[in-house]
Amino acid sequence: MEEAASSVPAILPALPEIVLAVGAMALLMFGVFREGCTARETSIGALILFVLVAALLIVEPNERVLAFGGSFVVDGFTKFMKLLTLLAAAAAIVMSLSFIRREGFDRFEFPILIGLATLGMFMMISANGLIALYMGLELQSFALYVIAAFHRDNTRATEAGLKYFILGALASGMLLYGSSLIYGFTGSVEFPAIAAVIAADGASIGAIFGIVFVLAGLAFKISAVPFHMWTPDVYEGAPTPVTAFFAGAPKVAAMALLLRVLFGAFPAMEDQWQQIVIFISIASMVLGAFAAIGQANIKRLLAYSSISHMGFALVGVAAGSPEGLRGVLIYLVIYVVMNAGVFCCVLAMNRKEGYVENIADLAGLSRHQPMVAFLLAMLMFSLAGVPPLAGFFGKFYVFMAAIEAGLYPLAVIGVLASVVGAYYYLRIVKIMYFDDPAEPFEQPMPGEIAAVLGVSSVFTMLFFVYPAPLIMGAQAAATALFP
């Protein structure tokens, strides 16, 4: 009895994960045993479950707590990132409700898979060791592979899932190889112990090779160049709500894991990994900016846009300072909210024959649906970084952190890449307002999509009025990771 009683507090830090896992299994049983169960029923259950998990996260204390032998960590940083992941996952479920019914794959497993992927993301965010890191990453990845190909009657979706699976397996192998090198040259899999060994003995050549391979695996998850090759094809082929999910929650979890690895396990190797991060950041910003220019499919354009935005976020990581971390967290929140709004507008691109994805189909939208055209234009301006919209402040914080760290060339390249990227965002605005009208879309858009679009638009437009809560929350989270 004493042993059982003493083991109870050890699992309390993981209570949100336990509730999420048990809830997902309960929803799965509900779907299996309820005849004719639809995705809408399990989606409502998943959203209620997310609210419960969010409440548990909010009431958790902010102080740092370790569990499961130190491999699982909970602090202010994990709370911030998990809440953002939940927000992105919930938005994807809401946005999928009408789409999956219309497209004919209304199956109850869809929101459950998103819930299980979110559980893997929670594990990634709280990972404090290489084994926990890999467990969380694979739990997320297996669910994402299935979600990408969930519309199994659609050849493009099946192809997207297969491409993602094959390249994801390659990235996992690279990450495992890097982890084995790090373990071999430091003698530990826990981040604090790895940091202590490197601080005492210095960075060996084997540990440097190890961190290169680990960063390669994590760069795949955030779609950073040169590990971005899966992103345009998967974004285009997967169902649009799945693409919206991929563009939000997994990027947040992977970036959180990247920050935890760099600042938790390798703070003494900043000179080595900073060079890698700067290269990946510049390559992502530049390739994303130029490759998107010639895209005709809006989902492919948003894929290259996400590559570019991850490059901007990495500018803050390269700074290696608390200000840089704060900038990254602010950037991620703004990016997730903006992206949700943009994908709502993409989901509104439907006609009697079905959904369309060509940018040319937006021609004349300002005449048929002036409010949707205005909101999409505003979101495009925000993605381009035009003040006083929220996207401007995201870039402002990461660029200022780079300048304070003395990384002037990186900041200048980021600004120039942002100017190039503005071209393809403004091109969409020009097509909506100045091109000859195309066939109008069906209207009005479903209520749940309109609600997500409304929240995203209000946040994007009015962020500058009262940014203090987000800035303070990001500051507290950054302080927890970078005391």
ChimeraX attribute file (.defattr): number of C-alpha atoms within 10 A of each C-alpha:
attribute: neighborCount
match mode: 1-to-1
recipient: residues
	/A:1	6
	/A:2	6
	/A:3	7
	/A:4	8
	/A:5	9
	/A:6	10
	/A:7	11
	/A:8	9
	/A:9	12
	/A:10	15
	/A:11	14
	/A:12	14
	/A:13	22
	/A:14	21
	/A:15	16
	/A:16	21
	/A:17	21
	/A:18	15
	/A:19	17
	/A:20	22
	/A:21	17
	/A:22	13
	/A:23	22
	/A:24	24
	/A:25	15
	/A:26	14
	/A:27	22
	/A:28	18
	/A:29	11
	/A:30	16
	/A:31	20
	/A:32	13
	/A:33	9
	/A:34	10
	/A:35	8
	/A:36	10
	/A:37	16
	/A:38	17
	/A:39	24
	/A:40	21
	/A:41	16
	/A:42	22
	/A:43	24
	/A:44	15
	/A:45	19
	/A:46	23
	/A:47	19
	/A:48	14
	/A:49	19
	/A:50	23
	/A:51	16
	/A:52	16
	/A:53	21
	/A:54	19
	/A:55	13
	/A:56	15
	/A:57	23
	/A:58	13
	/A:59	9
	/A:60	17
	/A:61	13
	/A:62	18
	/A:63	10
	/A:64	14
	/A:65	14
	/A:66	17
	/A:67	17
	/A:68	12
	/A:69	10
	/A:70	15
	/A:71	19
	/A:72	21
	/A:73	21
	/A:74	23
	/A:75	19
	/A:76	22
	/A:77	27
	/A:78	27
	/A:79	23
	/A:80	22
	/A:81	26
	/A:82	27
	/A:83	19
	/A:84	22
	/A:85	26
	/A:86	22
	/A:87	19
	/A:88	25
	/A:89	26
	/A:90	24
	/A:91	27
	/A:92	28
	/A:93	24
	/A:94	21
	/A:95	28
	/A:96	28
	/A:97	21
	/A:98	18
	/A:99	21
	/A:100	19
	/A:101	14
	/A:102	12
	/A:103	13
	/A:104	10
	/A:105	17
	/A:106	19
	/A:107	19
	/A:108	21
	/A:109	21
	/A:110	24
	/A:111	30
	/A:112	24
	/A:113	21
	/A:114	26
	/A:115	29
	/A:116	22
	/A:117	26
	/A:118	30
	/A:119	26
	/A:120	26
	/A:121	32
	/A:122	27
	/A:123	28
	/A:124	31
	/A:125	32
	/A:126	29
	/A:127	28
	/A:128	27
	/A:129	25
	/A:130	24
	/A:131	15
	/A:132	20
	/A:133	26
	/A:134	19
	/A:135	15
	/A:136	23
	/A:137	26
	/A:138	19
	/A:139	18
	/A:140	25
	/A:141	23
	/A:142	17
	/A:143	20
	/A:144	24
	/A:145	21
	/A:146	19
	/A:147	26
	/A:148	30
	/A:149	26
	/A:150	21
	/A:151	23
	/A:152	15
	/A:153	11
	/A:154	15
	/A:155	13
	/A:156	19
	/A:157	24
	/A:158	22
	/A:159	18
	/A:160	23
	/A:161	24
	/A:162	17
	/A:163	20
	/A:164	23
	/A:165	20
	/A:166	13
	/A:167	16
	/A:168	20
	/A:169	16
	/A:170	14
	/A:171	22
	/A:172	23
	/A:173	15
	/A:174	20
	/A:175	25
	/A:176	19
	/A:177	18
	/A:178	25
	/A:179	23
	/A:180	20
	/A:181	21
	/A:182	24
	/A:183	18
	/A:184	14
	/A:185	18
	/A:186	21
	/A:187	13
	/A:188	17
	/A:189	21
	/A:190	23
	/A:191	21
	/A:192	17
	/A:193	16
	/A:194	22
	/A:195	23
	/A:196	16
	/A:197	18
	/A:198	19
	/A:199	14
	/A:200	9
	/A:201	9
	/A:202	13
	/A:203	18
	/A:204	14
	/A:205	10
	/A:206	16
	/A:207	24
	/A:208	19
	/A:209	15
	/A:210	24
	/A:211	25
	/A:212	17
	/A:213	24
	/A:214	26
	/A:215	22
	/A:216	22
	/A:217	25
	/A:218	23
	/A:219	23
	/A:220	23
	/A:221	26
	/A:222	26
	/A:223	26
	/A:224	29
	/A:225	24
	/A:226	14
	/A:227	20
	/A:228	20
	/A:229	15
	/A:230	19
	/A:231	27
	/A:232	22
	/A:233	19
	/A:234	27
	/A:235	25
	/A:236	21
	/A:237	24
	/A:238	26
	/A:239	23
	/A:240	24
	/A:241	24
	/A:242	24
	/A:243	22
	/A:244	30
	/A:245	28
	/A:246	25
	/A:247	27
	/A:248	27
	/A:249	28
	/A:250	25
	/A:251	23
	/A:252	26
	/A:253	29
	/A:254	22
	/A:255	26
	/A:256	24
	/A:257	26
	/A:258	22
	/A:259	21
	/A:260	24
	/A:261	23
	/A:262	21
	/A:263	21
	/A:264	21
	/A:265	24
	/A:266	24
	/A:267	17
	/A:268	19
	/A:269	20
	/A:270	15
	/A:271	10
	/A:272	14
	/A:273	19
	/A:274	16
	/A:275	12
	/A:276	16
	/A:277	21
	/A:278	20
	/A:279	17
	/A:280	23
	/A:281	28
	/A:282	24
	/A:283	18
	/A:284	29
	/A:285	32
	/A:286	21
	/A:287	21
	/A:288	29
	/A:289	26
	/A:290	17
	/A:291	17
	/A:292	25
	/A:293	17
	/A:294	9
	/A:295	15
	/A:296	14
	/A:297	18
	/A:298	21
	/A:299	25
	/A:300	22
	/A:301	24
	/A:302	25
	/A:303	27
	/A:304	27
	/A:305	28
	/A:306	27
	/A:307	29
	/A:308	31
	/A:309	27
	/A:310	27
	/A:311	30
	/A:312	27
	/A:313	27
	/A:314	27
	/A:315	32
	/A:316	32
	/A:317	29
	/A:318	26
	/A:319	27
	/A:320	21
	/A:321	18
	/A:322	21
	/A:323	23
	/A:324	27
	/A:325	29
	/A:326	25
	/A:327	31
	/A:328	29
	/A:329	30
	/A:330	26
	/A:331	26
	/A:332	22
	/A:333	23
	/A:334	24
	/A:335	24
	/A:336	23
	/A:337	25
	/A:338	26
	/A:339	25
	/A:340	26
	/A:341	26
	/A:342	23
	/A:343	26
	/A:344	29
	/A:345	19
	/A:346	22
	/A:347	22
	/A:348	21
	/A:349	22
	/A:350	18
	/A:351	13
	/A:352	7
	/A:353	6
	/A:354	11
	/A:355	18
	/A:356	18
	/A:357	18
	/A:358	16
	/A:359	19
	/A:360	18
	/A:361	21
	/A:362	27
	/A:363	23
	/A:364	22
	/A:365	26
	/A:366	20
	/A:367	14
	/A:368	18
	/A:369	16
	/A:370	14
	/A:371	12
	/A:372	19
	/A:373	21
	/A:374	16
	/A:375	21
	/A:376	24
	/A:377	22
	/A:378	20
	/A:379	27
	/A:380	23
	/A:381	21
	/A:382	26
	/A:383	28
	/A:384	24
	/A:385	22
	/A:386	19
	/A:387	14
	/A:388	16
	/A:389	22
	/A:390	30
	/A:391	26
	/A:392	20
	/A:393	22
	/A:394	24
	/A:395	29
	/A:396	17
	/A:397	23
	/A:398	30
	/A:399	26
	/A:400	20
	/A:401	27
	/A:402	26
	/A:403	18
	/A:404	14
	/A:405	16
	/A:406	12
	/A:407	17
	/A:408	14
	/A:409	12
	/A:410	21
	/A:411	22
	/A:412	14
	/A:413	15
	/A:414	24
	/A:415	18
	/A:416	15
	/A:417	22
	/A:418	23
	/A:419	15
	/A:420	19
	/A:421	26
	/A:422	20
	/A:423	15
	/A:424	22
	/A:425	22
	/A:426	15
	/A:427	15
	/A:428	20
	/A:429	22
	/A:430	15
	/A:431	19
	/A:432	28
	/A:433	20
	/A:434	14
	/A:435	15
	/A:436	12
	/A:437	18
	/A:438	14
	/A:439	12
	/A:440	17
	/A:441	20
	/A:442	15
	/A:443	12
	/A:444	10
	/A:445	18
	/A:446	15
	/A:447	12
	/A:448	16
	/A:449	24
	/A:450	18
	/A:451	17
	/A:452	19
	/A:453	26
	/A:454	15
	/A:455	14
	/A:456	22
	/A:457	24
	/A:458	11
	/A:459	19
	/A:460	25
	/A:461	18
	/A:462	13
	/A:463	18
	/A:464	15
	/A:465	9
	/A:466	10
	/A:467	14
	/A:468	11
	/A:469	9
	/A:470	16
	/A:471	15
	/A:472	13
	/A:473	17
	/A:474	25
	/A:475	20
	/A:476	19
	/A:477	24
	/A:478	24
	/A:479	16
	/A:480	18
	/A:481	18
	/A:482	18
	/A:483	8
